[in-house]
């Protein structure tokens, strides 16, 4: 008996096949093998063709079925994780009518700021727990104002995961958690945020049916099954955005538990059992995968858009040509803690929520041509990313969240010893690394939704802890000194 998990990212799509009994991954693969194209025709814009996700998913599925040689009939459930906040628009024929506006696109910012000011900060924060900001709803407002002919064709508004689920099952639906990441769920009333819909000029009819996160949300159609080599009727029983799903993958379900990820963007995501919000709306609040109107489970998320994308930029443009990431980490390790005074602000991937939706760009500070070389720049980039995490964690601390332990997958930036040691050193938190990823988590989420597992405890009983990083107490002052310098430069940029 197997479970199939999909993770729809902006860089690639991954599929994993998990043995439901042992919890072990039988096969996994991703596609494309180079980073997927992001269409950026103007500064601050970012789009992708949803058909690209579908095609990549098909390739990844074919690969894992060929590698595992299992009978597709033995796959008992499918789960979906997806890049959050994307805007996919379909017409009445369920055809996509324009490229998807994805998470790192900034064009919704002015519409969110206007809504926040005109509706009132207190009303927005007490209802949707955030500023309307640069989320799906405000991206849709941009479409309404700038592409009215497209807006008139809209039948339903989907998230990337909703689109994939629709292609698999032919059902058009979303989840409460999904609506909350669009800024369209009113936590004070436990209903759709009709006050924001009315303000932005959207009829509620463009929203899909709401289904539970863990539930049979549809079954594989004959056409999808034939295209993917799967069995018709296989249930899709779980769906969540990538950050709630990352927390699920690390068995983070309860108040006080923290998960982190550091891919293209970076996140610290903690569970709060009480309704709380940052008055400046610099961190995000979403319904976690197990949130209900009767049991509050909010995912409080500090998100940094410029994370792994900065490290990959450094690899392409600063590191020696052809170097691997491990070798690049070794080169960075030649520089001391604090990078001998070099400081990098990593905010070069659009507007940043932790900076109140400011777009200040990436900047380098303190370079001395007689002292510094590539090693200092490479280390400063990783330290700058970590310090942006710390900035977000300080905001979360102000909401009463005590961060003493961070759960993370052994992947992406967490593969770097410098990144891990700096994060533990500056935060004082212990980091626990686990052998899991988003597609594996989605598979186990599907097992919960299909009733194969009783609960998350049973689903994640096999979760393997592979490393623990304790804070380096002996060098704590050096980390804090470098962080203080980083904050000084950031404050100057914000106030410029």
Secondary structure, DSSP 8 states (H G I E B T S, - for coil): -EEEEEEE-SS-EEEEEEETTT--EEEEEEE-SS----B-SSTT--EE-HHHHHHHHHHHHHHHHHHH---GGGEEEEEEEE-TT-BEEE-TTS-B-S-EE-TT--TTHHHHHHHHHHH-HHHHHHHTSS--TTSHHHHHHHHHHH-HHHHHH-SEEE-HHHHHHHHHHS--EE-HHHHHHTT-EETTTTEE-HHHHHHHT--GGGB-EE--SEEEEEE--HHHHHHHT--TT-EEEEEEEHHHHHHHHTT--STT-EEEEESSSEEEEEEESS----TT--SEEEE-TT--SSS--EEEEEEESSSHHHHHHHHHHTS-TT--HHHHHHHHTTS-TTGGG-EEEEE-SS-BGGGTTB--EEEEE---TTT--HHHHHHHHHHHHHHHHHHHHHHHHHTT----EEEEES-GGGG-HHHHHHHHHHH--EEEEES--HHHHHHHHHHHHTTSSSSHHHHTTT--EEEEE---GGGHHHHHHHHHHHHHHHHHHHH-
